[in-house]
Amino acid sequence: MTLTVPTEPVGGRDIVQSELARRSHRANTIAALRGTPSTTAPLPFYTLTRHDFTLQDPLSAAKQVGWRYLIVDGDAPGVVMISTRKGHFDFAGIASGPLPQRLFDAVTLANQGLGADPIAYEMRLLDIPSMRDSAVWLKGSSSQFISLMDGQPPGSAALRIETSADFIGRLKTRNSLPATPPASSGRPTN
């Protein structure tokens, strides 16, 4: 198996390095910036809407909206987010905590779990905000997914590689369920 990423966006790494340098003084609060942090090759970042799951092939509606650079070699993984609009790149933030750790673990699982697979995969990230799900999308002739948000609480289930049919089927089933209002304690939350 070969894992690939598309060609890095021109100017993307410059933005990442500049923004990391501007935040080096925040290493006491952002564990990913401690030590000698470096970034991996960028992963293209795609989104889908709830409506896209009404289509026969929801993945055909995925839109690339940015890039994610995984921060490694610090005290903990982190992610530098770059958004794209009409070919222009903007710094969108640095994330640290459980989700970047889970992303790091998912990328590691992909490298280990698909090692005997003869298919070449392009590694992508897929976000489905309306369904509160994110996944590593291994796009190939037979795409595979690693959901980052499985379990209750979200992100607590063991990571696993699943087929595109299983991943999309599970989300389509979730999309067809009626929305249930959250339980209320009867007290205002603000």
C-alpha positions in Angstrom: 0.0 0.0 0.0 1.1 3.5 -0.7 -0.2 6.5 1.2 0.1 9.7 -0.6 -0.9 13.4 -0.1 -1.5 15.9 -2.9 1.2 18.4 -3.8 1.5 20.9 -0.9 -0.2 24.2 -1.6 2.2 26.9 -2.7 2.7 29.3 0.3 1.0 26.9 2.8 4.2 25.9 4.6 5.2 29.6 4.8 2.0 30.4 6.6 2.3 27.5 8.9 5.9 28.3 9.9 5.1 32.0 10.4 2.1 31.3 12.6 4.0 28.7 14.6 6.8 31.1 15.2 4.4 33.8 16.3 3.0 31.5 18.9 6.2 30.0 20.2 5.7 32.0 23.4 2.5 30.0 24.0 4.3 26.7 24.5 3.4 26.8 28.2 -0.3 26.4 27.2 -0.1 24.5 23.9 1.7 21.2 24.5 2.2 20.7 20.7 4.5 23.7 20.7 6.9 22.4 23.4 10.1 20.6 22.5 11.1 20.8 18.8 7.8 20.7 17.0 7.7 20.1 13.3 4.9 19.5 10.8 4.0 16.7 8.5 3.0 16.9 4.9 -0.4 18.7 4.7 -3.6 16.7 4.5 -6.3 18.1 2.3 -9.4 18.9 4.4 -12.9 18.2 2.9 -16.4 18.8 4.2 -19.8 17.3 3.6 -23.2 18.6 4.6 -26.1 16.6 6.0 -27.9 17.3 2.6 -25.0 15.6 0.7 -26.1 12.3 2.3 -29.3 12.4 0.4 -27.2 11.9 -2.8 -26.5 8.4 -4.3 -22.8 9.1 -3.9 -22.3 11.6 -1.0 -18.5 11.6 -1.4 -18.9 13.1 -4.9 -20.1 16.3 -3.2 -17.1 16.6 -0.8 -15.6 20.1 -1.1 -12.0 20.8 -0.2 -12.0 23.8 2.1 -8.5 23.8 3.5 -5.4 21.9 4.7 -4.3 20.4 8.0 -0.7 20.1 9.0 -0.2 17.7 11.9 2.3 19.0 14.5 4.6 16.3 15.7 7.7 16.1 17.9 6.3 18.4 20.5 5.0 17.1 23.9 1.7 16.2 22.2 0.3 16.2 18.7 -1.4 19.3 17.4 -2.9 20.6 14.1 -2.3 23.8 12.2 -5.4 24.7 10.2 -5.3 26.6 6.9 -8.5 27.5 5.1 -8.8 28.1 1.4 -11.1 30.6 -0.3 -10.9 31.2 -4.0 -7.3 30.0 -4.1 -6.2 32.2 -1.2 -4.9 30.6 2.0 -5.7 31.9 5.5 -4.4 30.8 8.9 -7.5 29.3 10.7 -6.0 28.2 14.0 -4.0 25.7 16.0 -5.8 22.8 17.7 -4.4 20.7 20.5 -5.9 18.1 22.8 -7.8 14.9 22.2 -8.8 15.3 18.5 -5.2 15.9 17.2 -4.0 13.0 19.3 -6.8 10.8 17.8 -5.8 12.1 14.3 -2.2 11.1 14.9 -3.3 7.7 16.1 -5.6 7.2 13.1 -2.7 8.1 10.7 -0.5 5.6 12.5 -3.3 3.0 12.2 -3.6 3.7 8.5 0.1 3.2 8.0 0.1 -0.1 9.9 -3.3 -1.5 9.1 -3.2 -1.1 5.3 0.4 -2.1 4.8 -0.4 -5.3 2.9 -3.1 -3.7 0.8 -2.0 -3.2 -2.9 -4.2 -0.1 -3.4 -2.7 3.3 -3.4 -4.6 5.7 -1.1 -4.6 9.5 -1.0 -4.9 10.5 2.7 -7.5 13.2 3.3 -9.5 14.5 6.2 -13.3 14.6 6.0 -15.4 16.7 8.3 -19.2 16.4 8.6 -20.1 19.1 11.1 -23.9 18.7 10.9 -23.4 15.0 11.9 -20.6 15.7 14.4 -18.2 13.4 12.7 -14.7 13.6 11.3 -12.7 10.9 9.7 -9.4 10.1 8.0 -10.5 9.4 4.4 -8.2 7.0 2.6 -9.3 7.7 -1.0 -8.5 5.0 -3.5 -10.2 2.7 -5.9 -11.8 1.2 -2.8 -11.8 4.0 -0.2 -11.4 3.3 3.5 -12.3 5.5 6.5 -11.2 5.8 10.1 -13.8 7.7 12.1 -12.4 10.0 14.7 -15.7 10.5 16.6 -17.1 7.0 17.2 -18.2 6.2 20.7 -20.0 7.8 23.6 -18.6 10.3 24.5 -17.5 11.0 20.9 -14.0 9.9 20.2 -13.9 7.3 22.9 -14.3 4.1 20.7 -11.3 2.2 19.5 -10.1 3.4 16.1 -10.9 1.0 13.2 -10.6 1.0 9.5 -13.9 0.6 7.7 -15.0 0.4 4.2 -16.6 3.3 2.4 -19.9 1.4 2.2 -19.9 0.8 6.0 -18.9 4.4 6.9 -21.4 6.0 4.5 -24.1 3.5 5.3 -23.8 4.3 9.0 -23.9 8.0 8.4 -26.9 7.7 6.1 -28.7 5.7 8.8 -27.9 8.4 11.3 -29.1 11.1 8.9 -32.4 9.4 8.4 -33.2 9.2 12.1 -35.5 11.9 13.4 -33.8 14.7 15.3 -34.3 14.3 19.0 -34.2 17.4 21.2 -31.6 17.3 24.0 -32.8 16.3 27.4 -33.4 19.4 29.6 -32.9 19.8 33.3 -35.5 22.6 33.3 -32.8 25.1 34.2 -31.4 27.7 31.8 -27.9 27.1 30.7 -26.7 30.7 30.4 
